[in-house]
Amino acid sequence: LDAVVMDITMPRMDGYAALQEMRKVHPGVPALLVTGNVQDVELVEQTMGVPILTKPYRAQELQAVLSEIMMTERRAV
């Protein structure tokens, strides 16, 4: 995986749980969570250390955040 982008609110398993499961298989995968609920932002950033993008967002914002998390992960390896 190059990176994971997923919504926090999903059926059956929320984004928090899905990310935890993914990281068991691929611990260093760069991840970005998205949400329409601004109350999720602080919780996610504090507890999971994962950047979060609030909806609506522009393609340029998504590209900038993805570039940053992928560069950060490459530097960590």
C-alpha positions in Angstrom: 0.0 0.0 0.0 1.2 3.5 -0.8 -1.3 5.2 1.5 -4.8 4.7 2.9 -7.6 7.3 2.7 -10.8 6.4 4.3 -13.8 8.0 6.0 -14.2 7.7 9.7 -17.9 6.7 9.4 -18.3 3.5 7.5 -20.8 0.5 7.9 -19.8 -2.5 10.0 -16.3 -1.1 11.0 -15.5 2.6 11.6 -12.4 4.2 10.3 -10.6 4.0 13.7 -11.1 0.2 14.0 -10.2 -0.3 10.3 -7.0 1.6 10.6 -6.0 -0.3 13.7 -6.5 -3.6 11.8 -4.6 -2.4 8.8 -1.7 -1.4 10.9 -1.5 -4.9 12.4 -0.8 -6.1 8.8 1.1 -3.1 7.5 2.4 -1.0 10.5 3.9 1.8 8.6 1.2 2.5 6.1 0.6 6.3 5.7 -3.0 7.0 6.5 -5.4 9.9 6.2 -8.9 9.9 7.6 -11.7 12.1 6.3 -14.9 13.2 8.1 -17.7 15.6 7.8 -17.9 15.8 11.6 -15.5 18.4 12.9 -15.8 17.0 16.4 -13.8 13.9 15.2 -10.8 16.0 14.3 -9.2 16.6 17.7 -10.0 13.1 18.9 -8.4 11.4 16.0 -5.3 13.6 15.9 -4.8 13.1 19.7 -5.4 9.4 20.0 -4.1 8.0 16.7 -1.6 10.6 15.4 -3.2 10.5 12.0 -4.0 13.6 10.0 -7.6 14.2 9.3 -9.2 16.2 6.5 -12.7 17.6 7.0 -15.3 17.6 4.2 -15.8 19.3 2.0 -12.3 19.5 0.8 -10.6 20.4 -2.5 -8.6 18.0 -4.6 -5.5 20.2 -4.0 -5.9 19.9 -0.2 -6.1 16.1 -0.5 -3.1 16.0 -2.7 -1.1 18.2 -0.3 -1.9 16.1 2.7 -1.2 12.8 0.9 2.1 14.1 -0.3 3.1 15.2 3.2 2.1 11.9 4.9 3.9 9.8 2.2 7.1 11.9 2.5 7.0 11.7 6.3 6.6 7.9 6.1 9.5 7.6 3.7 11.7 9.6 6.0 10.8 7.3 8.9 11.8 4.1 7.1 
